[in-house]
């Protein structure tokens, strides 16, 4: 599966699914976004079992505001509906590959336990 364009109307359809979702918050005028875009898109082609979504911050201002996007590109990862990574700035291909593997390897039972202990 290649990447999908995500809007405010479709966000929950993707974010509430089990599995992994990577989000690239970007804008057409952003130089670093243009550098990271091909890396993100190549990863989408390479990992068809993961959903890769692009969010145009100019067209989807509500989503950008909701996630307090202050700098682009911003990369976010969700696993089983839980945000497990959120960072501004472009990545090189090797770094992104490492992040993808790290998210794959996350023990979500442990993540949920950590969240529950912080909420107490």
The 8 nearest C-alpha neighbors of each residue, nearest first, counted from 0:
[[1, 47, 44, 43, 2, 48, 50, 46],
 [0, 2, 43, 44, 3, 40, 47, 51],
 [1, 3, 51, 52, 43, 40, 0, 50],
 [4, 2, 52, 5, 53, 51, 1, 50],
 [3, 5, 53, 52, 54, 6, 2, 55],
 [4, 6, 54, 52, 10, 53, 9, 3],
 [7, 5, 9, 8, 10, 59, 54, 4],
 [6, 8, 10, 9, 62, 59, 5, 61],
 [7, 9, 6, 10, 11, 5, 12, 59],
 [10, 8, 6, 12, 7, 11, 5, 13],
 [9, 11, 7, 12, 13, 6, 5, 8],
 [12, 10, 14, 13, 15, 9, 8, 7],
 [13, 11, 9, 10, 14, 15, 16, 8],
 [12, 14, 11, 10, 15, 16, 9, 20],
 [15, 13, 11, 80, 16, 12, 10, 20],
 [14, 16, 80, 11, 13, 12, 17, 79],
 [17, 15, 14, 13, 80, 79, 18, 12],
 [16, 18, 79, 80, 15, 78, 19, 14],
 [17, 19, 79, 78, 16, 20, 49, 80],
 [18, 20, 78, 49, 77, 50, 79, 21],
 [19, 21, 50, 77, 76, 51, 49, 78],
 [22, 20, 76, 51, 75, 52, 50, 77],
 [23, 21, 52, 75, 74, 53, 51, 76],
 [22, 24, 53, 74, 73, 54, 25, 52],
 [25, 23, 54, 73, 72, 55, 53, 56],
 [24, 26, 72, 55, 71, 32, 56, 23],
 [27, 25, 55, 29, 28, 56, 57, 32],
 [26, 28, 29, 25, 33, 32, 55, 30],
 [27, 29, 26, 30, 32, 33, 25, 31],
 [30, 28, 32, 26, 27, 31, 33, 25],
 [29, 31, 33, 32, 28, 34, 27, 26],
 [32, 30, 34, 33, 29, 89, 35, 72],
 [33, 31, 35, 29, 72, 30, 34, 25],
 [32, 34, 30, 36, 31, 35, 29, 37],
 [33, 35, 31, 32, 36, 30, 37, 89],
 [36, 34, 32, 38, 89, 33, 37, 31],
 [35, 37, 39, 33, 38, 34, 32, 40],
 [38, 36, 40, 39, 35, 41, 34, 33],
 [39, 37, 41, 35, 36, 40, 92, 42],
 [40, 38, 36, 42, 37, 41, 35, 43],
 [39, 41, 37, 43, 42, 38, 36, 2],
 [42, 40, 44, 38, 43, 39, 37, 45],
 [41, 43, 45, 39, 44, 40, 46, 38],
 [44, 42, 40, 1, 41, 46, 45, 2],
 [43, 45, 1, 41, 42, 46, 47, 0],
 [44, 46, 42, 43, 41, 47, 0, 1],
 [47, 45, 43, 48, 44, 49, 42, 0],
 [46, 48, 0, 49, 44, 45, 43, 1],
 [49, 47, 46, 50, 0, 19, 18, 43],
 [50, 48, 19, 47, 46, 20, 51, 18],
 [49, 51, 20, 19, 21, 52, 48, 2],
 [52, 50, 2, 21, 43, 20, 22, 3],
 [53, 51, 3, 22, 2, 4, 5, 21],
 [52, 54, 23, 4, 22, 5, 24, 3],
 [53, 55, 24, 5, 56, 23, 4, 25],
 [54, 56, 25, 26, 57, 58, 59, 24],
 [55, 57, 59, 60, 58, 63, 26, 25],
 [58, 56, 55, 59, 60, 26, 25, 27],
 [57, 59, 55, 56, 60, 54, 6, 26],
 [60, 58, 56, 61, 62, 57, 55, 6],
 [59, 61, 63, 56, 62, 57, 58, 64],
 [62, 60, 64, 59, 63, 65, 7, 56],
 [63, 61, 65, 64, 60, 59, 7, 66],
 [62, 64, 60, 68, 66, 61, 65, 56],
 [65, 63, 67, 61, 62, 66, 60, 68],
 [66, 64, 62, 67, 63, 61, 68, 60],
 [65, 67, 63, 64, 68, 62, 61, 69],
 [68, 66, 64, 65, 63, 69, 62, 70],
 [67, 69, 63, 66, 70, 64, 73, 71],
 [70, 68, 67, 71, 63, 87, 64, 73],
 [71, 69, 68, 87, 72, 73, 88, 24],
 [72, 70, 73, 25, 87, 24, 88, 32],
 [71, 73, 25, 32, 88, 24, 87, 89],
 [74, 72, 87, 71, 24, 86, 88, 23],
 [73, 75, 23, 86, 22, 85, 87, 24],
 [74, 76, 85, 22, 84, 21, 86, 73],
 [77, 75, 21, 84, 20, 83, 82, 22],
 [78, 76, 82, 81, 20, 83, 80, 19],
 [77, 79, 19, 80, 81, 18, 20, 82],
 [78, 80, 17, 18, 81, 16, 19, 77],
 [79, 81, 15, 78, 14, 77, 16, 17],
 [82, 80, 77, 78, 79, 83, 76, 14],
 [83, 81, 77, 76, 84, 78, 80, 75],
 [82, 84, 77, 76, 81, 78, 85, 102],
 [85, 83, 76, 75, 82, 86, 77, 74],
 [86, 84, 75, 74, 76, 83, 87, 73],
 [87, 85, 74, 73, 75, 88, 84, 72],
 [86, 88, 73, 72, 70, 71, 74, 89],
 [89, 87, 72, 73, 71, 86, 90, 70],
 [88, 90, 35, 72, 31, 91, 32, 87],
 [91, 89, 94, 95, 92, 35, 88, 93],
 [90, 92, 94, 93, 95, 89, 38, 35],
 [93, 91, 95, 94, 38, 96, 90, 39],
 [94, 92, 96, 95, 91, 97, 90, 98],
 [95, 93, 97, 91, 96, 92, 90, 98],
 [94, 96, 98, 92, 97, 93, 90, 99],
 [95, 97, 93, 99, 94, 98, 92, 100],
 [98, 96, 94, 100, 95, 99, 101, 93],
 [99, 97, 101, 95, 100, 96, 102, 94],
 [98, 100, 96, 102, 97, 101, 95, 103],
 [99, 101, 103, 97, 98, 102, 104, 96],
 [102, 100, 98, 104, 103, 99, 97, 105],
 [101, 103, 105, 99, 104, 100, 98, 78],
 [102, 104, 100, 101, 105, 99, 19, 78],
 [105, 103, 101, 102, 100, 106, 99, 107],
 [106, 104, 102, 103, 107, 101, 110, 109],
 [107, 105, 109, 108, 104, 110, 103, 111],
 [106, 108, 110, 109, 105, 111, 78, 79],
 [109, 107, 111, 110, 106, 112, 113, 105],
 [108, 110, 112, 107, 111, 106, 113, 105],
 [111, 109, 107, 113, 112, 108, 114, 106],
 [112, 110, 114, 108, 113, 109, 107, 115],
 [111, 113, 109, 115, 114, 110, 116, 108],
 [114, 112, 110, 116, 111, 115, 109, 117],
 [115, 113, 111, 117, 112, 116, 110, 118],
 [114, 116, 112, 118, 113, 117, 111, 119],
 [115, 117, 113, 119, 118, 114, 112, 111],
 [118, 116, 114, 115, 119, 113, 112, 111],
 [117, 119, 115, 116, 114, 113, 112, 111],
 [118, 116, 117, 115, 114, 113, 112, 111]]
